[in-house]
Amino acid sequence: MRHDPLDYLSRDLDSLKEQGLYRHLRILDGEQREAATFDHRTVVNLSSNNYLGLTTHPTLRERALEATRTLGVGSGSVRSIAGTMSIHMELERRLAQFKKTESVVVFQSGFAANAGTVAAVLSKEDVVVSDELNHASIIDGCRLSRAAIKVFPHKDVDAARKILKEIPTTTRKLLITDGVFSMDGDLGAVPELCALAEEFGCIMMVDDAHASGVFGANGRGTIDHFGVHGRVDIQVGTLSKAIGALGGYVAGSKTLIEFLYHRARPFLFSTSHPPAVAAACIAAIDVLEQEPAIIDRLWENTRFFKAGLESRGFNTGQSASPITPVIVGEGSLAMKLSDRLFEEGVFAQGIAFPTVARDKARVRTIVTATHTRDELQFALDVFAKVGHELGIV
Ligand SMILES: Cc1ncc(COP(=O)(O)O)c(C=O)c1O
């Protein structure tokens, strides 16, 4: 009988089970909403990135259906061969106007945008200077580029400066941070890093995946929030979170975008979005421009929920966004908390090593614009009950 060459994988899985870190995928029946049915249980959903409730917005749904009726279900090719439809170009034009940059290129996901862009603009003679908590897609892009990777402690601008001082002035450097950090919900040191980039002649890049639709005027992101338009060379955004559909994009100069059209591997070697996705994203930009009150609702809910967790004694870290972690320490305790919350009717995902540091395991909560006060109040009551039960508060 043939020996299974993959049997070491089951040993890894067994080890996860022993540590209490093995996860079953929760299955969503029906729509991704603020209250939703996962694993046959209707719960208050604090686990999606659907910040503005756009996954089920009637305008987006209608435009996606209309695009499917008139343009079909697929693009049938990569962008650089036959898969650039006029609706893809329209989306890029609208995003560039929205982000106030010369140009935009859309990718299949935010992951592809980050990884594809960093890998395309750098090569092995170059250096990346990167915040330690930057997203996995940035880290993968750095690895793919084969540039030297220098990591500075989270938001430690002085440490970044020390690293930059050591790098020869003639070496090409990319300074990179998330706009909002996805596990802690805190903001990157964007203005300070822009100043460093200017001082040391670096390319400045910000991943605004969790900021687009959330921060800045009409949800233009942290670049708008901090007033640093024109000082960030490469802005990445996602269409998969607040925008409610799927995709990622890079906003920047016309030259940068033309270069990525020719060199970014996900753009060249992976099929473009179905027209329905592009149509839904265009509709989402219309909503952001025409109904900014939904962003105000997101922030009202965020303030209410964060204050409620803090007043009940939970450690919510440094969050300044709708992402509020409840940090408990041990990975197995975070998973236990998440499981008990779910049994009581609240879905907040447990997150442990290697996604976060070993002693900083947590459940992560994200409120949306569409949660009602009653739903959030219910969730806070459940947090208090389960938190006491497990000795967390
Ligand atoms: C900070 C950050 N950047 C990029 C991404 C990737 O975005 P997408 O889900 O569109 O691939 C994520 C998503 O998890 C993220 O949190």
PDBQT file of the ligand as one rigid body, heavy atoms in Angstrom, charges set to zero:
ROOT
HETATM    1  C1  LIG A 401      -5.301  44.877   6.206  1.00  0.00    +0.000 C 
HETATM    2  C2  LIG A 401      -5.814  43.993   5.114  1.00  0.00    +0.000 A 
HETATM    3  N1  LIG A 401      -5.292  44.119   3.880  1.00  0.00    +0.000 NA
HETATM    4  C3  LIG A 401      -5.711  43.356   2.858  1.00  0.00    +0.000 A 
HETATM    5  C4  LIG A 401      -6.691  42.399   3.039  1.00  0.00    +0.000 A 
HETATM    6  C5  LIG A 401      -7.114  41.556   1.897  1.00  0.00    +0.000 C 
HETATM    7  O1  LIG A 401      -8.314  42.013   1.354  1.00  0.00    +0.000 OA
HETATM    8  P1  LIG A 401      -9.266  41.026   0.539  1.00  0.00    +0.000 P 
HETATM    9  O2  LIG A 401     -10.134  40.336   1.546  1.00  0.00    +0.000 OA
HETATM   10  O3  LIG A 401     -10.012  41.934  -0.386  1.00  0.00    +0.000 OA
HETATM   11  O4  LIG A 401      -8.377  40.062  -0.170  1.00  0.00    +0.000 OA
HETATM   12  C6  LIG A 401      -7.264  42.237   4.290  1.00  0.00    +0.000 A 
HETATM   13  C7  LIG A 401      -8.342  41.218   4.471  1.00  0.00    +0.000 C 
HETATM   14  O5  LIG A 401      -8.367  40.423   5.332  1.00  0.00    +0.000 OA
HETATM   15  C8  LIG A 401      -6.818  43.037   5.356  1.00  0.00    +0.000 A 
HETATM   16  O6  LIG A 401      -7.329  42.895   6.574  1.00  0.00    +0.000 OA
ENDROOT
TORSDOF 0
